[in-house]
Amino acid sequence: MARLRKQLPAHQGAGELRFRGFCGPVDYEILGEPSTLRLGPLRLRGSLTATPEVAAEAFHAGEAELKLEDGRAFRITLVGHSTGSQTAYFEMRV
């Protein structure tokens, strides 16, 4: 019998991304609810959409801060990006 995995709700919005040498708007999608994230090893995964250049620069920077629509800010670690893509993938933690 196949084991079903619980689907996490998607939290989408427009936010502000900051990393060394850049501060600007991005769209994001986070799998899970950021308000449930607590201090510790647990992380939520998500993606951000920007211009291909900004997405590539963010990925190469490795770490950034993402400010959500509601004003909360989270540290993110960029974990994936394909050359020429507008999307970069990240893990966020408190």
Residue pairs with C-beta under 8 A, 6 or more apart in sequence:
8 31
8 32
9 31
9 32
9 33
10 29
10 30
10 31
11 29
11 30
11 31
11 32
11 33
11 34
11 46
12 27
12 28
12 29
12 30
13 27
13 28
13 68
13 69
14 25
14 26
14 27
14 28
14 69
15 25
15 26
15 27
15 28
15 48
15 66
15 67
15 68
15 69
16 23
16 24
16 25
16 26
16 66
16 67
17 23
17 24
17 25
17 26
17 48
17 50
17 54
17 58
17 64
17 65
17 66
17 67
18 64
18 65
18 66
18 67
19 57
19 58
19 61
19 63
19 64
19 65
20 61
21 57
21 61
22 54
22 57
22 58
22 61
24 50
24 54
25 50
26 48
26 49
26 50
26 54
26 66
27 48
27 49
27 50
28 46
28 47
28 48
28 49
28 66
28 68
29 46
29 47
29 48
30 44
30 45
30 46
30 92
31 44
31 45
31 46
32 44
32 45
34 44
34 68
34 72
34 74
34 92
35 72
37 43
37 44
37 74
37 92
37 93
37 94
38 94
39 94
40 94
41 93
42 93
43 91
43 92
43 93
44 91
44 92
44 93
45 89
45 90
45 91
45 92
46 76
46 89
46 90
46 91
46 92
47 87
47 88
47 89
47 90
48 55
48 58
48 66
48 87
48 88
48 90
49 55
49 86
49 87
50 58
50 86
50 88
51 86
52 84
52 85
52 86
55 81
55 85
55 86
55 87
55 88
56 81
56 83
56 88
58 64
58 78
58 81
58 88
59 78
59 80
59 81
59 88
61 78
62 77
62 78
63 75
63 76
63 77
63 78
64 75
64 76
64 78
64 90
65 73
65 74
65 75
65 76
66 73
66 74
66 76
66 90
66 92
67 73
68 74
74 92
74 93
74 94
75 92
75 93
75 94
76 90
76 91
76 92
76 93
77 90
77 91
77 92
77 93
78 88
78 89
78 90
79 89
79 90
79 91
80 88
80 89
81 87
81 88
81 89
